[in-house]
Amino acid sequence: MIVAISPFPSVQRRYLAGPLLAEREQYLVHLLREGVDRKVLRCTAAYQLHIIRILELSELRMVSESEIQSAGKAWAEYRGPLRLRQYVAGAPGTFGRIAKAWLHFHGKLALRSPLPFHELLTQFSTTLRTTRGLSPATVIGYTERVKKFMLWFSEQSLDFASVSLHDVDGYLAMRRAEGRAPRGMASHCQALRSFFGFAETQSWCRAGIPFGIKSPRSAKFDCFAKGPSWTEVRKILKTANGESPLLLRSKAILLLLSIYGLRSSEVSGLRLSDFDWRSETRTVRRAKRGDIQQYPIQYEVGEAILAYLQLGRPRCPSRLVFVTTVRPYGPLPGSSMWVTVSKRMQALGIKLAHKSPHALRHSCATRLLKKGCSLKEIADFLGHRDTKTVSIYVRFDNASLRKVAAFGLNGL
């Protein structure tokens, strides 16, 4: 086990001299059997010693999540001799994640009390996902907003049947006092209307609450570009040139986001069977509509994906196209997709309000508009139901809009 952690004698001595050796090794052996990458194994072994020191563990005991959170902040602020890389700040998130996983493995993590009205929220979330057929991202967004209301209301009353429109107004007033923007408030109102509409059908609360939840007025359109220009997109793609597995994966992802305008969930959900290389077509399952569409494989995109599959993708049983670069190989988290785009935009000095993968979807729509595609064609290409949604992407490109919408007045 010690050789699997590090071949260096100094590291081995420090590892063997640390307290709770048996408890540490049991968890590391478990990770090794799960197929975790050795780099992750070495990182975990190092953090275990810091966890023991900061939490002052002479033996494993029950530890609460709040105590772990405080310990993570203490580790991030630590500047003593035990931090080998003095110029790098500590990572409280990594500290907390490893501490929780290790203590949970030994049954020593004091789990927080269940969320008030947890069963109600679970039924609502299940209905959104199964009956209404909403996308996973929408279900998560609605659930998280309703959860915040439930946490607030549980401090006022433990009887959900007593909830009233006055309580909802009080919660929304509190959110406005926190400085929430009108669009954010509108999203909260929409989620609460959906929840109380469902709660009304289940007889959880009095009738009429959803009709009294009014969204604030907010500007639906603004004059600011939501995506980088196509010149900037090409610069972003150039930053992913290289032969490392991470760069090969990034290049393929960036091309899919910018040339096809896919959502990040649609990219991460692509499967190996979705590509028919003989007929040079690609299938995509739309995240929101649930439709299945086929597209010809654009040459540059096809070459990038083949390079990733042949030279960058690790061999693993997963049938997803894009997987993590370290074991155990699995689907890409949303944060990984976001970092792939945002860090490159920041490095290039691209000034946008949101440096997210969705910004490249805006760029794709604007590019299609400049090529003379109609709004209906753009809506079909991006997988939208109608042209109203497309106007969100292309509203600031007035010159191209006039060209598409040009018509003659003779004979009227």
Secondary structure by P-SEA (a helix, b strand, c coil): ccccccccaaaaaaaaaccaaaaaaaaaaaaaaacccaaaaaaaaaaaaaaaaaacccccccccaaaaaaaaaaaaaccccccccccbbbbaaaaaaaaaaaaaaaccccccccccaaaaaaaaaaaaaccccccaaaaaaaaaaaaaaaaaaaaaccccccccaaaaaaaaaaaaaacccaaaaaaaaaaaaaaaaaaaaacccccccccccccccccccccccccccaaaaaaaaaaaccccaaaaaaaaaaaaaccccccaaaaaaccccccccccbbbbbbbccccbbbbbcccaaaaaaaaaaaccccccccccccccccccccccccaaaaaaacaaaaaaaccccccccaaaaaaaaaaaaaaacccaaaaaaaaccccaaaaaaacccaaaaaaaaaccccccc
